Amino acid sequence: MNAELLARDVRLIILDVDGVLTDGGLYYDESGCVMKRFNVQDGLAIKMAPQAGIEFAVITGLDSPAVRRRVTELGISHYYPGHHRKAPILRRISEETGIPLAQMAYVGDDWVDAAPMSLVGLPIAVPNARPEILKLAAWTTRSMGGQGAVREAIDFILRAQGKLEALWQDWVRE
């Protein structure tokens, strides 16, 4: 089915972290703490999309204080760290929010994202995703993970729903 048609029904976007919200690199400081780099444009889109009725969830295999802080800053209340088997969490999110899987999008890049991508209405991949993940995707961003891919996915969904222009106009006004 056409990805733009699938995007029209999306009410919740589920994000992977490493390779999607970040570039996938693990940066260690001298004391062994992991640092991650997030894209500010992704963050702005995550903060503005709820005005258009879009909710967010994050499911990640690692449990990182840096990710927890970023998710909190972005106002994402559905945060599930430490889960490599993501499909049960996805079903739980659906039950908790009342949003059917068919009205969800999932952005992923690696094998841990395969099951949830096969369950949602709009599976999205980043261009450097594993080949198997690219095959599951109904739509692929042009931007790599951590480099605006999430912003691009959000813009795609909001444009398909006819809501992007109104959000833009809100920023243009004085």
C-alpha positions, -999 to +999 in steps of 0.1 A: +000+000+000+010+036-006+031+050+024+013+084+022-021+067+026-008+047+055+006+079+071-028+095+071-040+073+100-010+075+122-017+087+158+014+074+175+050+071+164+073+046+181+110+053+179+141+031+184+170+050+198+204+038+186+206+043+149+173+063+147+173+090+174+211+088+174+238+079+149+242+045+165+276+053+179+284+046+215+307+073+228+326+065+261+341+092+283+373+086+303+352+072+333+333+048+311+300+067+308+282+064+275+274+096+257+249+099+228+244+126+203+208+137+195+196+159+167+179+192+177+156+192+147+143+158+157+136+172+191+117+202+179+095+180+157+088+156+186+078+186+207+055+202+181+038+171+167+015+166+198-002+199+188-013+180+157-025+150+177+006+128+173+019+109+204+053+093+208+068+062+224+104+051+227+114+014+230+152+007+232+174-022+240+197-003+263+189+016+295+210+048+293+207+078+316+215+100+286+185+086+267+162+088+298+171+125+301+165+133+265+132+114+264+121+134+296+132+167+280+111+159+249+080+151+270+077+115+259+058+096+286+058+062+269+095+052+275+105+015+276+143+010+281+161-024+282+138-043+258+153-062+229+120-080+223+099-050+214+066-066+201+052-073+235+059-037+246+043-024+214+011-044+222+012-030+257+014+006+244-016-001+222-036-014+252-026+015+274-033+042+248-062+026+231-045+033+198-046+003+174-014-010+159-027+000+125-026+037+136+010+035+147+043+042+128+076+026+139+110+039+129+138+013+131+171+003+117+181-032+130+169-067+136+155-058+170+130-036+151+117-063+128+088-076+149+073-042+157+078-030+122+058-060+109+029-051+133+023-014+128+004+004+100+034+024+088+069+008+092+097+033+085+134+027+081+165+049+080+186+045+048+215+028+066+192+002+082+200-035+078+188-049+044+161-070+061+147-039+078+147-019+046+125-046+030+100-044+058+097-006+055+068+010+037+088+043+036+125+051+041+139+084+052+167+101+032+184+113+064+205+089+085+196+081+121+207+109+144+209+133+114+173+144+111+156+111+101+130+114+129+122+150+118+118+138+082+095+109+093+074+133+114+072+158+086+062+131+061+033+119+084+021+155+092+022+164+055+002+133+046-024+143+072-025+179+060-013+193+093+023+203+085+015+237+070-006+248+100+023+240+123+047+259+100+024+289+099+023+290+137+061+296+137+059+322+110+035+344+129+050+371+151 
